[in-house]
Amino acid sequence: MRSWYFTEMPYPHLPPMDELSTMRVTLESKHFDPKIGADLYNRYLDEHMIADEAGLDLMVNEHHQTATCLDVAAPLSLAILARQTKNAQLCILGNPVANRGDPLRIAEEMAMVDCISRGRVNAGFVRGVPYEVFAANTVPSRTVERLWEGIDLIQKAWTSSGEPFNFEGQFTHRRAVNLWPRPYQTPHPPIWITGSSDLPAISRAAARGFVFATFLQPHTKVKQLFEAYRASYRLNGQPGGGGTAFMPLVYVGDTESEAEAGMKELLWYMQAKTEPQYRNPPGYAPVETNVEAFRGAFAGRTDAMRAKSLEFQKEQGVVMYGTPDQVIVQIKRFYDLVGGFDHLLMMMQAGFLDHKRTVANIHRFAKDVYPAIRGLPRTKPLEGQLAAE
């Protein structure tokens, strides 16, 4: 099992929560102080470098018009880390293909960063969360199609080294596609995908050998998603690559009380406000999914989950905190409950969790937890699957 350090690079210096109606989309930019922002950007990049030195892999993402995530251009932060780190695998999860106008630009950026890092890039692609539809001015019902068409073009551009080719899609029309530079890795960097619990999309990702990741879901739901992925992976004859990843909030303390205090700081992320009209734009979710939601099918997830007690969230695996031995037990328990997984993506910094405590969290995990879970086997082949990697 590989373990990845992650923060959304938040900007928590806002008015009191009870004075805000939202932290996303329409939060006025007057609340952003560029001097504080400059300090935060440099601090967050330093913490990624510390995690690299401690032996963890690194993940970055991007969001827009939100105080929860200052990383508005993840390819930029990925490029900085590609040059400033030495050992870590670097995952961008991810490139919001549906919200960007030119998939070839994404292909070029990832190839360039892969070369700078000498082959350490893991290229993730995402549809984009619902509230970003408004920031990007995209059509919600077409974002899935835009995502997969963009991935098709990117993969073809990465793997075509002969004569230029034409690409005529629904959304992108390009003549003489001829990608310079090519990726360092052959045929291309590992591809990750997330952002959907839609089972056909999961099957599509598995059929292509992509890594499938899911965030902050209870173990019962994660098991369902991972089983769907593995079943499709087996059906398609294990095409190469692939795997599963899960992200909880993680805080490792020297004592239980210290760990609980650190986790309460991380929960700032879970309490982020979004006005209701931005959460589910018409056409973003299938009609069937909305019908299920009205019937209460998702009552144990997302907002409902976040309203539960800290102890309940720990039991579900959404948060993992405690002394090193306690966190080891929690990770192994979640691993067994979901049938195994391959990558632990850890949000280890959020809100006002300061530099000193963030670094302590990184070092405690790397020194006292990681050695005990690193040997957990990659997801075991299911009956009928081809030989393991």
Backbone hydrogen bonds, N-H to C=O, Kabsch-Sander energy under -0.5 kcal/mol:
donor,donor_aa,acceptor,acceptor_aa,energy
2,R,342,D,-2.0
4,W,344,L,-2.8
5,Y,57,D,-3.3
6,F,346,M,-1.6
7,T,59,M,-0.5
8,E,349,Q,-0.5
11,Y,67,A,-3.2
14,L,12,P,-2.5
19,E,16,P,-2.2
20,L,17,M,-1.6
23,M,273,K,-2.7
25,V,65,Q,-3.1
26,T,24,R,-2.8
31,H,28,E,-1.7
32,F,29,S,-1.8
33,D,31,H,-0.6
37,G,33,D,-2.8
38,A,34,P,-2.5
39,D,35,K,-1.7
40,L,36,I,-2.4
41,Y,37,G,-2.8
42,N,38,A,-2.0
43,R,39,D,-2.4
44,Y,40,L,-3.1
45,L,41,Y,-2.2
46,D,42,N,-2.0
47,E,43,R,-2.1
48,H,44,Y,-1.7
49,M,45,L,-1.9
50,I,46,D,-2.1
51,A,47,E,-2.2
52,D,48,H,-2.2
53,E,49,M,-2.2
54,A,50,I,-1.7
55,G,51,A,-0.6
55,G,52,D,-1.2
56,L,51,A,-2.5
57,D,3,S,-2.4
58,L,89,Q,-2.7
59,M,5,Y,-2.4
60,V,91,C,-2.6
63,H,71,D,-0.8
67,A,23,M,-2.2
69,C,66,T,-0.7
70,L,8,E,-0.7
70,L,9,M,-2.9
71,D,8,E,-0.9
72,V,70,L,-2.0
76,L,73,A,-1.7
77,S,73,A,-1.2
78,L,74,A,-2.9
79,A,75,P,-1.9
80,I,76,L,-2.2
81,L,77,S,-2.3
82,A,78,L,-2.2
83,R,79,A,-1.4
84,Q,80,I,-2.1
85,T,81,L,-2.2
90,L,120,R,-3.4
91,C,58,L,-3.0
91,C,89,Q,-0.5
92,I,90,L,-0.5
92,I,122,N,-2.3
93,L,60,V,-3.0
93,L,91,C,-0.6
95,N,124,G,-2.8
97,V,95,N,-2.1
97,V,126,V,-0.7
98,A,126,V,-0.7
99,N,96,P,-1.7
100,R,96,P,-0.6
100,R,97,V,-1.1
105,R,102,D,-0.8
106,I,102,D,-1.1
107,A,103,P,-2.3
108,E,104,L,-2.5
109,E,105,R,-2.6
110,M,106,I,-2.6
111,A,107,A,-2.0
112,M,108,E,-2.6
113,V,109,E,-2.5
114,D,110,M,-2.2
115,C,111,A,-1.9
116,I,112,M,-2.4
117,S,113,V,-2.5
118,R,115,C,-1.0
119,G,114,D,-3.2
122,N,90,L,-3.1
123,A,190,P,-2.1
124,G,92,I,-2.1
124,G,122,N,-0.8
125,F,192,W,-2.3
126,V,95,N,-2.3
132,E,129,V,-1.4
133,V,130,P,-1.8
134,F,131,Y,-0.7
135,A,131,Y,-0.8
136,A,132,E,-2.5
137,N,133,V,-1.3
138,T,133,V,-1.4
142,R,139,V,-2.0
143,T,139,V,-0.5
143,T,140,P,-1.1
146,R,142,R,-2.4
147,L,143,T,-2.3
148,W,144,V,-2.2
149,E,145,E,-2.3
150,G,146,R,-2.3
151,I,147,L,-2.2
152,D,148,W,-2.3
153,L,149,E,-2.1
154,I,150,G,-2.5
155,Q,151,I,-2.9
156,K,152,D,-2.2
157,A,153,L,-2.6
158,W,154,I,-2.5
159,T,155,Q,-1.8
160,S,156,K,-0.9
161,S,159,T,-0.7
165,F,177,V,-1.5
167,F,174,R,-2.9
169,G,167,F,-0.6
169,G,172,T,-2.9
174,R,167,F,-2.8
177,V,165,F,-3.4
192,W,123,A,-1.8
193,I,211,V,-2.4
194,T,125,F,-0.9
199,L,197,S,-0.5
202,I,198,D,-1.9
203,S,199,L,-2.6
204,R,200,P,-2.0
205,A,201,A,-2.2
206,A,202,I,-2.5
207,A,203,S,-2.5
208,R,204,R,-1.0
209,G,206,A,-1.4
210,F,205,A,-2.4
211,V,191,I,-2.7
212,F,243,G,-2.7
213,A,193,I,-2.2
213,A,211,V,-0.5
214,T,245,A,-1.9
216,L,247,M,-3.0
219,H,316,Q,-1.4
221,K,218,P,-0.7
222,V,218,P,-2.3
223,K,219,H,-2.5
224,Q,220,T,-1.6
225,L,221,K,-2.4
226,F,222,V,-3.0
227,E,223,K,-2.6
228,A,224,Q,-1.9
229,Y,225,L,-2.1
230,R,226,F,-2.9
231,A,227,E,-2.5
232,S,228,A,-1.9
233,Y,229,Y,-2.4
234,R,230,R,-2.5
235,L,231,A,-2.2
236,N,232,S,-1.9
237,G,234,R,-1.7
238,Q,233,Y,-2.4
242,G,209,G,-1.2
243,G,210,F,-0.7
245,A,212,F,-2.1
246,F,343,H,-2.2
247,M,214,T,-1.7
249,L,318,V,-1.9
250,V,347,M,-2.1
251,Y,320,M,-2.0
253,G,251,Y,-0.5
253,G,322,G,-2.3
259,A,255,T,-2.2
260,E,256,E,-2.6
261,A,257,S,-2.1
262,G,258,E,-2.2
263,M,259,A,-2.5
264,K,260,E,-2.2
265,E,261,A,-1.2
266,L,262,G,-1.7
267,L,263,M,-1.7
268,W,265,E,-1.5
269,Y,266,L,-1.9
271,Q,267,L,-1.1
271,Q,268,W,-0.6
272,A,269,Y,-1.2
278,Y,275,E,-2.2
279,R,276,P,-1.3
280,N,276,P,-0.6
284,Y,281,P,-2.4
290,N,286,P,-1.9
291,V,287,V,-2.3
292,E,288,E,-2.3
293,A,289,T,-2.2
294,F,290,N,-2.3
295,R,291,V,-1.5
296,G,293,A,-1.7
297,A,292,E,-2.6
299,A,296,G,-1.4
301,R,298,F,-1.9
304,A,301,R,-1.5
305,M,301,R,-0.7
306,R,302,T,-2.3
307,A,303,D,-1.2
308,K,305,M,-1.4
313,Q,309,S,-2.2
314,K,310,L,-2.1
315,E,311,E,-2.1
316,Q,312,F,-1.8
317,G,313,Q,-0.8
317,G,314,K,-0.8
318,V,313,Q,-1.7
319,V,313,Q,-1.1
320,M,249,L,-2.7
322,G,251,Y,-1.4
327,V,323,T,-2.5
328,I,324,P,-2.2
329,V,325,D,-1.9
330,Q,326,Q,-2.1
331,I,327,V,-2.5
332,K,328,I,-2.4
333,R,329,V,-2.4
334,F,330,Q,-2.3
335,Y,331,I,-2.6
336,D,332,K,-2.2
337,L,333,R,-2.4
338,V,334,F,-2.0
339,G,336,D,-0.8
340,G,335,Y,-3.1
342,D,244,T,-1.7
343,H,244,T,-1.5
344,L,2,R,-2.8
345,L,246,F,-2.8
345,L,343,H,-0.7
346,M,4,W,-2.8
346,M,344,L,-0.6
347,M,248,P,-2.1
347,M,345,L,-0.6
348,M,6,F,-1.9
348,M,346,M,-1.1
349,Q,6,F,-0.8
353,L,350,A,-2.0
354,D,352,F,-0.5
358,T,354,D,-2.4
359,V,355,H,-2.7
360,A,356,K,-2.1
361,N,357,R,-2.2
362,I,358,T,-2.3
363,H,359,V,-2.7
364,R,360,A,-2.7
365,F,361,N,-2.2
366,A,362,I,-2.7
367,K,363,H,-2.5
368,D,364,R,-2.7
369,V,364,R,-0.7
369,V,365,F,-1.8
370,Y,365,F,-3.1
372,A,369,V,-1.4
373,I,369,V,-0.9
373,I,370,Y,-1.1
374,R,370,Y,-2.5
376,L,373,I,-2.1
385,Q,382,L,-2.6
